[in-house]
Amino acid sequence: MYDKLRPYFSEIIPQNSQYEYFFDRFEYLLSLVYSDLNYKEKARFWAPTGSFGWKGLRYHPERHISKKIDLEIEEKGENWPLIKYGLFNKSVDRLIFIKKTLDDFYMSHGWAW
């Protein structure tokens, strides 16, 4: 998908490194939203992963998209766009819970960590 979409964004995101960042962000947010919408207590958790998953949080934690999202949530709180527009039951606590569940899932499967 990364390669298929690249030509459509080349004019507005000319740098490959910028495109890669935004693509990772898209995939991570997609997984996060999927997790929010499909989370069921006491059910087996699963979420889709993307290319961000193999980019090794253990090697470059400060640059991993998960950590960048953490900083945004910390800074914006209830005004973080996905909360503001109704996801995560408009709750920072729910977002933090779902995000931790998602990140733990990736860690346990060795994808992002």
C-alpha positions as CSV (number, residue, x, y, z in Angstrom):
1,M,0.0,0.0,0.0
2,Y,2.9,2.3,0.8
3,D,4.2,2.1,-2.7
4,K,0.8,2.3,-4.4
5,L,-0.2,5.5,-2.5
6,R,3.2,7.2,-2.9
7,P,2.5,8.8,-6.3
8,Y,-0.8,10.4,-5.1
9,F,1.0,12.2,-2.4
10,S,4.3,13.2,-4.1
11,E,3.2,16.8,-4.8
12,I,2.1,17.6,-1.3
13,I,4.7,15.4,0.5
14,P,7.8,15.5,-1.7
15,Q,10.3,14.1,0.8
16,N,10.3,10.3,1.1
17,S,11.2,10.6,4.8
18,Q,8.1,12.8,5.4
19,Y,5.9,10.5,3.5
20,E,7.2,7.5,5.5
21,Y,6.4,9.4,8.7
22,F,2.9,10.2,7.7
23,F,2.3,6.7,6.4
24,D,3.5,5.2,9.7
25,R,1.3,7.6,11.5
26,F,-1.7,6.7,9.4
27,E,-1.2,2.9,9.9
28,Y,-0.6,3.3,13.7
29,L,-3.7,5.5,14.1
30,L,-5.7,3.0,12.0
31,S,-4.7,0.3,14.4
32,L,-5.5,2.4,17.4
33,V,-9.0,3.3,16.1
34,Y,-9.6,-0.3,15.1
35,S,-8.6,-1.3,18.7
36,D,-11.0,1.2,20.2
37,L,-13.9,0.1,18.0
38,N,-13.3,-3.6,18.5
39,Y,-12.1,-3.9,22.1
40,K,-14.1,-6.3,24.2
41,E,-13.3,-7.0,27.8
42,K,-12.2,-10.6,28.4
43,A,-12.0,-11.3,24.7
44,R,-8.7,-12.1,22.9
45,F,-7.2,-8.9,21.6
46,W,-6.0,-8.4,18.1
47,A,-5.2,-5.4,15.9
48,P,-3.8,-4.9,12.5
49,T,-0.1,-3.9,12.2
50,G,1.7,-2.1,9.5
51,S,5.2,-1.2,8.4
52,F,5.6,0.8,11.6
53,G,5.7,-2.5,13.4
54,W,9.0,-3.6,12.2
55,K,10.7,-0.3,12.7
56,G,12.0,-1.2,16.1
57,L,11.0,0.8,19.1
58,R,13.8,-0.9,21.0
59,Y,16.4,0.6,18.7
60,H,15.0,4.2,18.3
61,P,12.4,4.7,20.9
62,E,12.4,8.5,20.7
63,R,11.6,8.3,17.0
64,H,9.0,5.5,17.0
65,I,5.5,6.7,16.0
66,S,4.0,5.2,19.2
67,K,6.1,7.6,21.3
68,K,5.3,10.6,19.2
69,I,1.6,9.8,19.7
70,D,2.2,9.6,23.5
71,L,3.7,13.1,23.5
72,E,0.7,14.5,21.5
73,I,-1.8,12.9,23.9
74,E,0.2,14.3,26.9
75,E,0.2,17.7,25.4
76,K,-3.3,18.0,24.0
77,G,-5.3,15.7,26.4
78,E,-9.0,16.0,25.7
79,N,-8.3,18.2,22.7
80,W,-6.4,15.5,20.9
81,P,-8.3,15.4,17.6
82,L,-9.5,11.7,17.7
83,I,-10.9,12.3,21.2
84,K,-12.3,15.6,20.4
85,Y,-14.3,14.2,17.5
86,G,-15.8,11.3,19.5
87,L,-13.5,8.3,19.4
88,F,-12.4,6.6,22.6
89,N,-15.7,7.7,24.2
90,K,-14.2,11.2,24.3
91,S,-12.0,10.0,27.2
92,V,-8.3,10.4,27.6
93,D,-8.3,7.5,30.1
94,R,-9.9,5.2,27.5
95,L,-7.4,6.3,24.9
96,I,-4.5,5.6,27.2
97,F,-6.0,2.2,28.1
98,I,-6.5,1.2,24.5
99,K,-3.1,2.5,23.4
100,K,-1.4,0.6,26.2
101,T,-3.3,-2.5,25.2
102,L,-2.3,-2.1,21.6
103,D,1.3,-1.4,22.4
104,D,1.4,-4.4,24.7
105,F,-0.1,-6.5,22.0
106,Y,2.7,-5.5,19.6
107,M,5.4,-6.0,22.2
108,S,4.1,-9.5,23.0
109,H,4.2,-10.4,19.3
110,G,7.6,-8.9,18.7
111,W,6.4,-6.6,16.0
112,A,7.3,-3.2,17.2
113,W,9.7,-4.1,19.9
